[in-house]
Amino acid sequence: MHNNKNLPLRLLPAFILSLGLSPFADAEIMLYDKDDTTFSTDGYINAFYVNSKVDRVGDQYDRRQARVKMGFLPNYLGFNMSKQADDLKLGARASFWVTINDSETNGTDTAIDVRQFYGTVANPEWGEVLIGKDFGLFARSNILLDELLAGYGQVSDSLGLVDGGGVSFGNIGSGYPYPFPTSQITYRTPVMDGLRVAVGILDPVDTNDSSPQGKAYQKNPRTESEVTYQFDLGGAKIYSWLNGSYQTSDNTDSTVASVTSKGLGYGVQAKMGGLSLTGSGFQAKGINPFFTNNAGEATLRNVDSNGYLLQGSYKLGKNRLALSYGKTQDDGNGVVGSGADYETRGIALFHDVNANLKLVAEYNQFQIKGHDTRAQNEDTDTFAVGAVLTW
């Protein structure tokens, strides 16, 4: 099993945390605030010293690799706008994401991509409509509430991440798929006693093989939804969620069967004092277990995958210690070409120097176990230490 060079390493996971769930300080800088109109900026910069020990079948892959690169979240610069127009609250966000790693192959061609570019129309009585490009709803809260989001996570050599110029994978592919940014029209209800519902239509994905005689197509858009419910119980703050995705993909070649893609994500997080406990999971059929938009165009996606993530953390003063275990079982539509189990174990220590600066130390173990052959197997241990600057 060789490094998959078709992976979109420039577009790997990360995004600004919305809906009030961000573990980072609300540190936006207001640039304009006048006549019911605001314009502000926020940003995220991080870098890690990383050392990975790779153990794969075949001595030609075994090595210890040192890197200086960004973590699970890449660096970004965001801009936000809001304007009150009669009884409507108009808003917009654009965020630009950048890798800090140039290379001998791309020179100073540092990747920059726009992961969010959307507008919103909202009213307290009936809710909010979002139009444009944003992250999907399926698996959204699964990744938003990852305790190691500001850390490093797994860097599988088989997936091209140890030597890649993009971000690490965090727990993507070993606990949840990445809700890739995509064009959408999404409606969200107001928060009703802690309950909120989001429903959207998204640009569909080719999840059907295109034969030489035919072309994959979708009669209808992809539909995704998420229901979240936040409440207090016995002194603990509970946040729970259920999200899903559905799409059918056909082919003009009558000999190629239709593929129905459907996924279900779920989870709960409980916080009491400095203690936080999180459990989440997903089940999917006809969906790439790494990327919900099937980036890399893995074939034969009419197969099953499922996964879960268990985490706990404790915050004492300026320090937070987090433990994490995640696993995804894939029947064969992932990026390594056939069925495999993916596991990630991690422990991380976060230290808040102040509201805008965080220090991170993390140790991570990643493992692939092939269903059909040992050639897929991999064990990669990674130590990372770095800093995160936000505003």
Secondary structure as UniProt FT lines:
FT   TURN            5..6
FT   HELIX           9..11
FT   TURN            19..20
FT   STRAND          29..34
FT   TURN            35..36
FT   STRAND          37..56
FT   TURN            59..61
FT   STRAND          63..69
FT   STRAND          75..85
FT   TURN            86..87
FT   STRAND          88..98
FT   TURN            104..106
FT   STRAND          112..123
FT   TURN            124..126
FT   STRAND          127..134
FT   TURN            138..139
FT   HELIX           140..144
FT   TURN            147..150
FT   TURN            157..160
FT   TURN            173..175
FT   STRAND          182..188
FT   TURN            193..194
FT   STRAND          195..202
FT   TURN            212..213
FT   STRAND          216..217
FT   STRAND          222..233
FT   TURN            234..235
FT   STRAND          236..251
FT   TURN            254..255
FT   STRAND          259..272
FT   TURN            273..274
FT   STRAND          275..285
FT   TURN            292..293
FT   TURN            295..296
FT   STRAND          304..316
FT   TURN            317..318
FT   STRAND          319..330
FT   TURN            335..336
FT   STRAND          340..352
FT   STRAND          357..370
FT   HELIX           374..376
FT   STRAND          378..390
//
